[in-house]
Amino acid sequence: MRKPNDITLKEGIDKMLSVYKLRGRFDQTSIVALWPEIMGKAVANRTTQIYVAHQKLFVRIESSVIKNELLMVRTGIIQKLNERTGSEVITDIVFL
């Protein structure tokens, strides 16, 4: 039986992230974790390094062919990543 001041676990975690000002960092790490799921196995296997700094996603890819293909669909990738996190976490992608 719920009491009047009970909240769900999701609400509690969201509240904790906002109180401790961890929402931005949490969203950045979720972007890094979502990369293999969104981009697929072929791209994820050739990705050697991925990190977020100053709202830019830096991705090091071994294959120059895949890197060129990803450059052409950069805006679509940014849109998909931001949709999954629910906020605008990434504004640009830099392929290294």
Secondary structure, DSSP 4 states (H G I P E B T S, - for coil): ---TT---HHHHHHHHHHHTT-HHHHHHHHHHHHHHHHH-HHHHHHEEEEEEETTEEEEEES-HHHHHHHHHTHHHHHHHHHHHHTS---SEEEE-
